[in-house]
Amino acid sequence: MNGIPDLVSLLFYMIAYFFGGFFTAKEAIEIILKGGFEIDFLMLIAAVGAAILGAWVEGALLLFLFSLGHSLEHYEAQKLQ
């Protein structure tokens, strides 16, 4: 019976990874294909590493905070235009 709640929590972590990392992954791939290297790629590697180590909460929190930072950055850039 303990396996079902573990699978449910893992599913929610995967959903959090998807929504937290979608735009970060998109930007990282675009920059890498152009031959660049930015912090987006490093954050994705850190989140994947956290998942591999079983620290899903930390990886999801990392992606959430990084996405929040990007959102606030874009919001301020739009406000200044």
C-alpha positions as CSV (number, residue, x, y, z in Angstrom):
1,M,0.0,0.0,0.0
2,N,3.0,2.3,0.5
3,G,3.8,2.1,-3.2
4,I,0.7,3.9,-4.5
5,P,1.3,7.1,-2.6
6,D,5.0,7.0,-3.6
7,L,4.0,6.8,-7.3
8,V,1.5,9.6,-6.9
9,S,4.1,11.9,-5.3
10,L,6.6,11.0,-8.0
11,L,4.0,11.8,-10.7
12,F,3.4,15.2,-9.1
13,Y,7.2,15.9,-9.0
14,M,7.4,15.0,-12.7
15,I,4.6,17.4,-13.4
16,A,6.4,20.1,-11.4
17,Y,9.6,19.4,-13.3
18,F,7.7,19.7,-16.6
19,F,6.0,23.0,-15.8
20,G,9.0,24.4,-14.0
21,G,11.5,23.4,-16.6
22,F,9.7,23.7,-20.0
23,F,10.7,27.3,-20.9
24,T,14.1,26.9,-19.3
25,A,14.8,23.8,-21.4
26,K,13.5,25.6,-24.5
27,E,15.9,28.5,-24.0
28,A,18.8,26.3,-23.1
29,I,18.4,24.2,-26.2
30,E,18.1,27.3,-28.4
31,I,21.2,28.7,-27.0
32,I,23.2,25.5,-27.1
33,L,22.2,25.0,-30.8
34,K,23.6,28.5,-31.5
35,G,26.9,27.5,-29.9
36,G,26.3,29.4,-26.6
37,F,26.2,28.3,-23.0
38,E,24.2,29.9,-20.2
39,I,22.9,29.4,-16.7
40,D,19.7,27.8,-18.1
41,F,21.6,24.7,-19.1
42,L,23.3,24.5,-15.7
43,M,20.0,24.7,-13.8
44,L,18.6,21.9,-15.9
45,I,21.6,19.7,-15.1
46,A,21.3,20.5,-11.4
47,A,17.6,19.6,-11.5
48,V,18.2,16.3,-13.3
49,G,21.0,15.5,-10.9
50,A,18.7,16.1,-8.0
51,A,16.2,13.7,-9.5
52,I,18.9,11.1,-10.0
53,L,19.9,11.4,-6.4
54,G,16.2,11.1,-5.3
55,A,16.0,14.7,-4.2
56,W,12.9,15.5,-6.2
57,V,11.7,18.2,-3.9
58,E,14.9,20.2,-4.2
59,G,15.0,19.8,-8.0
60,A,11.3,21.0,-8.3
61,L,12.0,23.9,-6.0
62,L,15.1,24.9,-8.0
63,L,13.1,24.9,-11.2
64,F,10.2,26.8,-9.7
65,L,12.5,29.5,-8.2
66,F,14.5,29.8,-11.5
67,S,11.3,30.1,-13.5
68,L,9.9,32.6,-11.1
69,G,13.1,34.7,-11.5
70,H,12.8,34.5,-15.3
71,S,9.1,35.6,-15.1
72,L,9.9,38.6,-12.9
73,E,12.8,39.5,-15.2
74,H,10.6,39.5,-18.3
75,Y,7.8,41.3,-16.4
76,E,10.3,44.1,-15.5
77,A,11.7,44.3,-19.0
78,Q,8.1,44.7,-20.4
79,K,7.4,47.4,-17.8
80,L,10.4,49.4,-18.8
81,Q,9.5,49.5,-22.5
